[in-house]
Amino acid sequence: MIKWIKNLLFPPKCIFCNEILDIKNEEFICSDCPSKIPFLNEEIPLSPGDFYDRIICLFRYKGIVKKAITRYKFHNKISYYRVFARLLADKIKNTEELPNIDVILSVPLHEKKEQKRGYNQAYLITKELGKLLEIEEKSYVLKRIKNTESQSHLPKYKRQSNVKGAFLVVHPSKIEGKNILLIDDIMTTGSTLNECSRVLKEVGAEKIFVAVLATGRNV
């Protein structure tokens, strides 16, 4: 009843086009947008030097998806995390030959950047995703120890060196021998996710599966 009253006073809106939805709509996506969403059906191939073992990605980073992620990440549309997590959960459940996953983690923000933004967009998705997939969420084991320059502001050739040594596993025993699901919002070159995967593998992680909302790569 409380949820119904809240939806009546503050009608839900489609996260992609901002259209007001029926108060019974719990997907937060209008009927028109699914045909406009650039879903990624192909699997992103691995490259030599990748420390992660598989990449799961929902969208191509363009059009209404790019606008929605920008609003979520930079314009305080925090509630979007529920929809993104639900869509990503469906994708993961339908991913073939995915072994049992023991732990789910988010790519951490540096504490100064998180304080400035007010939230870690990847962590919000990760926490909800852990509940939906019934996987133990342990994002606290991975810490960003260098306040690096934003990767989006750098050319491709500088991105790997920018994040080198930026992450630390603070509870290695929680990771050793585990299959990890590592979550972030966007993958471009993959340098940040690869550096996180490197330090996780160094302390004994078994397999690392990266899951992201969107990629800017040509696949």
C-alpha positions, 0 to 999 in steps of 0.5 A: 500500500505504501509503495502504491501511494508513493507511486501515485504521488511520484509516478514512476518514469521510464529510465530511458526516455523519462515518460511517465509510467502506469503506477503498476509498472515495476520495470521502469521501462516504457513499452516503446523503449525496448525496441530502441535500446542497443542491446549487445548480443555478441560476446566481447572477446578476450585479448592477450594480457586480460586477467579476467576470464569472461566479459558479460555486457548488456548494452552498447554505450550509445543513444538512450543507454548512454543518456540514461547511464550519464543521468545515473552516474552524474545527475543523481538518478540513484534509483536507476540502479534497481532497473540496471541490476534487474536487467543485468541479472537476467543477462547473467542468468541466461549466460551459457556455461557460466560456472558457480560464482562465489563472490560478487564485487564492485570496482571501487571508487577512491574515497574522495571521489565517492564523497564528492559524487555521494555514491558509487554507482557500481556498488549500488548495482552490485549490492542489488545484483547480489540479492537477485542472484543470491551471491555473497557481496564482498565489495569491501575486500577491494580498495582503490588506494590511488585517486587516479585521473578519470579514465574517460579523460585520457587517451587509450595509451595512457589508461593502463598506466593510470590505474597501475597499482591503484587497487589493493585486496585488503582481505585476501583470504575472502578471495582465495580459490573463489570465482568472482563476479566483478561489476562496473558500469562502463567498459571501454579499453577494460584497463580498470577492470583488468587491473582489478582482476590482476590484483584479485588473481595475485591473491588467489582468485580462481576465475573472474567474470566481468559484468558491465552495463555497457561498452564503447568497444567495437564488437 
